[in-house]
Amino acid sequence: MRVIVYVEGRSDQKAMEGLLAPLIAMKREAGVNIEFHPVVKGDPKTTLLSHIPVRAVEILYAEPDTVVIVLPDLYPPNKGCPHQTLEEMVQGAMAQFRSTIKQQHINAQRLRGRFQVFCFKYDLEVLLLANEEALKFYLNTKTLNRTWILPVEDQNHAHPPKQIINKLFHKHRKSYSETLDAPRILKGCHYLETADRCPQCFKPFVEFLSSL
């Protein structure tokens, strides 16, 4: 089985490949190949929610043993389709997927369950907030003086995790690079513990991959 996970950018790809390395290796041994593909053109979130569902129909029709997943940030809202919540975002992407199936007169039964939508709530950096010990070690500090809400997925569109991380790095006289810092921090973290601290959106994604 092939699992194609489309993400917004290289930082998401590298972070997921690092954090989920044990799961990816375990699934590979079981004959399930998990691939993370970043969007390289256009607005990443719009592409994931508007264009990838169309592309997914083509892929899934041609490759019956393939699963396609889109994994965007929930933030910012209303990009790609009208949405504030994960449920609304899933509904928008699925509507595009079903519309394409109908337009192309494809038997929906052949594709059922093989296109999935998950998200980072509200962005990838929620996984950094979920790993405070790793953050403290990386920033070389004994305390972070937490300013964010727990559980970490309970931030909001006005105060997304990436904004918090940027301020935290600045406070410790560092400049945050999502492409460099996020993968480095998450590579040393346990994906199951991270998932348990992010039960609303990230854990269902991990559980779905584990179930394949």
N, C-alpha and C positions, 0 to 999 in steps of 0.2 A: 504493500500500500504506500502511496505517496501522499504526503500532507503538505500543501502549500499555504504558508501563512504570510499574508501581505501586511506589511507594517508601514508606518509613515516615512521612516528614514533609516539611515545607516546606524544611528545611535540605538534605535529600537532593535534593529537586527542584531547588532553586536551584544547589546545588553541581554537579549533573550538567549542568544547562543551561549553566552557565558553562564547566566543563571540556571538555564535549563539543560546544561551540558549532560548531567547524569541521566535525566529523563530521555534526552535525545539519543544517548548511547544505548540505554536500555531498550528503547523502542526499535532502534536500528537492529539490534540482535533478534528482535521478534519479527523483523521483516517490515517495519513501519519506518519510512524515511521522512523525517520532518525537516522542511526547508523554510527559512525566513527570507522573504523577498521585500526589499525596500522600494518605495515609489521613487522614481528617478526624474519624472517630468511632471510639470504642472503643480497645482496645489495638492499636497499629499492627502489630506483628509477628504477633499472633494473627490479625488481620484478613487480612493478606497470605497467611498459610499455610492458614487455615481457610475464609475466606469468599471471597477473590478467585478461588481455583480453581473454585468453584461459579459465580461471576459470569462467569468466563472462558468457561465452556461456553456460556452464553447469548450472549455477545458473538460468539464464534467461529462459532457456528451461524448467527447472523443476518448476520454480516459475513464472507464467505468470503475477503476480501482483507485481513484484519486478523490481527496477531500480538499476543498478550498475554504480558507478562513480569512476574514478581514479583522484586523486588530488595531483600530485607530485610537487616538485619544478622544475622550468624551468632550474635552475642551479644545477649541471654543465651540459654543453651541451654534446650531442652525447653519452649519457649514456642510455642504454635500446633500443635506435634506433638512427639513424643519425638525429640530429636536432640542430638548433640554436634558432629557434623561436617556439612559441606556435603552430602555424599552422603546422610546420614540425613535431612536437611531436605528435599532434593529428593524423596526417596522418599516422605516424608510428604505433601508438597503434591501430588505426582503421584497418590498413592493417593486423595486427596480428589477430584482432577480425574477420574480414571477411574471412581470410584464414582458421581459425578454423571452421567457419560455413560451408565453402565449403568442407573441409576435412571430416566433420561429416555428410554431406548431410542433413543439417537442413534447414528448410524453413525460409529464412531470414526475411520474413514478420512478423513472430511471435516475432522477437527480435528487430525490427526496433525502433529506438529512445530510447531504454531502456539501452543502454550503452553510457556513456558520458565521455569526457575527458576535464578537466579544469586544471589550475595550479596556483601556487603562483609565481608571477614574481618579483624577480627571486627566492625568497625563502620566507618562512613564515614570516620572520622579516620585510618584506615590510609592513605588517599590523601594526607593531610597529612604523615604520617611519610615517605611515599615522595618528598616534595618538600622536602628539607632546605634547599636554597638559598632557596626561596620562604618557608619558615618563618623562616629567619634574617633575611631582608629585612623580613618583616612584623613580627617582634619586635624589629627594630633591634639585632641582635647579630651578632658575628662568629663566635661558637661556640655550640653547643647542649649540649655535654657529653652526648653521646648515652647514654641509659640503656635503650634499647629494643633488641630483637633485629633483626638483619638476616638474611634478607629480612624486610621489615616485616610480611608476612602470617604470620610465624611467632610472633606473640604468642600469648596463650592466654586462656581464659575468665576466669582470675583476674587477668589484667593486660591488658585490652583497650586498643586505641589511644586511645580517647576519654579514658580515665583518665590515660594518659601525657600527652596534649595538655593536659588540665586542669592537671596539675602543672607542665608546662612554661610555660604562660601565667602561672601563679601565681608561679613562680620569677622571671619577668620583669615582675612587678608589673602583670599584666593579668588580666582575667576573661574566660574563653573563652565566646563565644556561638556555638553551632553554626549558628544561623540567619544570623548576620552574618559571622563570621570565616571559616568553611569556604568559602562561596562566593567571598569576596573573595580568599582565598589561591589557590584552585584556578582562578579565572578567568584568572590569568596563567601557568598551567602547561600543558605540552604533554600531551595525552591519551595519545599513543602512548608517550612516555617514562614516564609514570605507569603505564600498562598493563604495560610491560616490567619495572617494578620490583614489580609485583603480579601475577605470572604464574599464581598458583594459582586465583584467583577473579575478580579484576577483568578481567584480560586476556581470558579466555573470553567475558565479557559484551561487551567492546568488539569482539572478533572476530566475535561473532554479529551485532551491529548492522552491522558493516562488510560482512558477507556478504549482507545483504538487498538 
